[in-house]
Amino acid sequence: MTGFHADPAALEALASRLQDTAAEYRSAALSLEAPDDLGPISVALAGLTGEWSGRIRAAERDFATAAAGVRTAAKAYRATDAAAAEELDRTDG
């Protein structure tokens, strides 16, 4: 067979890995958002960790968005394959 071939199962596996990575970023951001009380330096540290947390949250969103996009593609490929198989059954029958 020549041409383009999509593997929806592989796409789902990729989406799961991307979602797992997003969860790791979410966990990292949460750990920065609740720093221990370090006395007088807590305010300065909170400003710094808040900036880091925001950047980590942005990466988390990017990974989650990518996972959703890959899942959508896998679903579309499955639907297209099912529709094509149904159409072929009608023409063969």
N, C-alpha and C positions, 0 to 999 in steps of 0.2 A: 504494500500500500504506500502510495506517495502522498505528499501534501502535508498539511498541518494536522497534528494530533495533540489533543489535550488530555491530561490524566487528572480527572477530578479528584481522585483519591490522593494523589500527590499534592494537589492544590490544597485540599483540606488539611493534610499533614503540615504543609507550610503555614497555613493560617493558624493552626494550633501552636506552632513554634513562635509565630509572631505574637499571638495573644499571650503566651507564656512570658515572652520577653517584656511585653507591656506590663504584665503583672509584677515582674521584677523591678521595673522602673517605678511603678506605683508604690511598691514596698519601700524602695529607697527614698522616694519623695516623702512618704509618711514619716520615715525615721528622722528626716531632717526638719520636718514641720513641728516636731515635739522634742526639742533639745532639752537636755537636763538643765536644771537650774544651776548656773555657774556663778551666781552672785552678780557683781557689777559688770562683768563682761557679757552677761546674758543678752542685753539689748543689742550690743554690737554683733554678737554671734547670731542672734535672731535675724538681723538684717542680711548678713552674709548667707546664712543657710536658707533664708527665704528666697534669695536670688537663685541659688543652686536648685532649690526645690522647684521653682518655676521652670527652669530649663529642663530639669528631669521630667517634670509633668508634660512639657511640650514633646519630648521624645516619646513618652508613654502614649500620648494621643496619636503621634505619628505611627507608632507600631500598631495600636488598636485600629486605626483607620486603614492601614495596610491589610491587616488581618480581615477586616470586614470586606474590603475590596476583593481580596483573594477568594473569600467564601462566596461572594456574589458571583464571581467568575466561574467557580466550580459549579454552582447551582445553575448558571446559564448554560454551561457546557452539558450538564446532565439533562437539562430540559431540551436542549437542541438535539442531543443524541436520541432521547426518547421520542421526540417528534419525528425525527428522520426514520427511526426504526418503525414507527407506526405507519408512516407514509409508505415505506417500502413494503410492509406487510399488505397494505391495501392494493398496491400495484401488482404484487406477486399473486394475489389471491383470486 
